[in-house]
Structure formats: C-alpha cells, structure tokens
C-alpha cells in the first residue's frame, strides 16, 4: 500500500530485513498521521513489538482514535497489533505515532 505521509510528519522509511516488505515506517517521536485507503471487509496492522516500543494510534474513516501499545517484555517482529472488521467497501486508515518509539510493518486486507 502507498501511504500518504505529511512532509513534516516525523515518519521515516527504514530498511528491516525481517519486515514483510523489507522496510518499516518508523517514528522516533510523536508523529502526524500517515493515511491510506483500503478496499475490503477487514484489515490488520502488523508491527514490531518489544520493551523499547511505544504507542500508536489508529482510526478508521475519521472515527475515534484507538491507542495500540507496541510494548512487550520480549522483542518480536511481524505481530498483528490491531485488527478490525469493517463494512465491505472503501475505507480510510490513519496511523499516528503517539508516544515513544513506534513503527509498523504492513497492513493486511481481507477482501
């Protein structure tokens, strides 16, 4: 998926050999939201987790923001950190780096 990133938004694409697309979007400080659209009836966000990770916020179609903690006692790659069923059709997904070191790998779509 292509992500619309604000010019001053704080998100950086970094290589990561264990990531699904061999890169992550990383925010080492609070960052404005990145956005994409999906067509489907469910989606999941995949991200690395670990003791040094922070908190993302996610919202769908301009609704309420949901906080998603990426903190865990042990580091791991490619974890589903958020999933949601939605009405079949087109939806806008926004992800914001909220607190701490945040990153995400991919968005998986069920059509």
N, C-alpha and C positions, 0 to 999 in steps of 0.2 A: 504494500500500500504506500501511496505517497502521502506524506504528512505536510500540512501547511504549517510552517514554523515562523513566528514573528522574528523580525531582524534582530531585535534586542532581547529576545526571549530567554536566553540562557541555555538552550539545548544544543548539544554538540554530538555529532555522529562520531563514534569511536570504534575502531576495529575490535572484534571479540571473536576469537576462533571457535568458541563453544556456542555462540549465539546462532539462532536459526538462520539468519541472513548474513552471518559473519560480521555483524556490527550491532551496536546498541545506540539508542538515543540516551544521552546522559546529561543530567543537570546536577551540578555540584552546589547549587544554591537554589533558593526559590526561583521558579521559572514560570513564565507565562504559558498558557496552554498551547499545545500542538493539536491540530484537528485533522480528521479525515472523515470520509463518508464510506459507509458500507451498505451493501445490499444483502439482506438475509434475515433470518429469524432468531439468531443467537450469535454471540461473539464471546471471546475470551482474550484477556490480555496476559501475555507471557513476559516475565521479568526475572532478573536475578534477585535472590534474597540473601540475607546474611546479617551479621551483627553490626556492620557499619552502614547499613542501608537506612533510608529514610521513609517518607510517606508521600505517596502520590494522591492526587485527587482525580476522580473520573466523573464525567457527566455525559448523559445521552440526550440528544435533541433539546439542549438548553434547560434540562431539568435540574434538580438539586445535585450539588456536588457530593460525592461519596469518597470518604477517606479510605485509602488502601495502604496498610503498613507493609513494608518490604523487610522489616526487621525479623530476624530469626537467629536462633542460637548457633546455627551452623550454616555456612555459605552453600548455596546450591544454584545451579543455572537452570534455565528453562522451566520455571514453575508457573502454573496458572495462578495468578494472584487476584483476578477478578473475572467473573463471568456473568452474563445476563441474557435472559430471553427477552426478545422484543417482538412487536408485531412484524410480520413478514413485510419487507419493503426497504426503502432507503432511510438511513439514519446517520446523524452526525455524532461522532465520538470525539470528546475532548479529554486530553490528559494534561495535568498540570503538575510540575514539580513543586511540592508543597513545603516539605521540611526535610532537611538532611540531604544525604547523597542518594539521589533517585536515578533510576534507569529503567528502560523497558526494551524488550527484545522484539516482540511481534504482536499482532492482533490476529487471532484465528476467527474465521467466519463460518457459520453453518448456514447454508442457503436453503 
